[in-house]
Amino acid sequence: MNLEVDIQSFDIPRIVSVYPDRAGVRWWTKAWFNNHENGESSVEIERQQAILFILDRIEKDEWLTEYFPKQMEVYYHAIEQTKEQLLNQTL
């Protein structure tokens, strides 16, 4: 019996963006979890970090864990709970 669980089948939507201010001097990141309309408060970031993220040199979940740690803690906890529930149903 295969007890491996496909996380993609019950994943929680996570959207993240990076953007500069009008002058292009200060950079910000913003995230939306679980399709919430307003999203999280923006966090100021370094320009170099924004560029690395835009160039896909930093993975989305790594980025979110760095700048939105409390929200990602909730995310990881929810994923673990769901995995446990699914595994318990298959046993």
ABEGO torsion letter per residue (X at the ends): XBABBBAAAABBBBBBBBBBBAAGABBBBBBBBGGBAAEBBBBBBBAAAAAAAAAGABBAAAAAAAABAAAAAAAAAAAAAAAAAAAAAAX
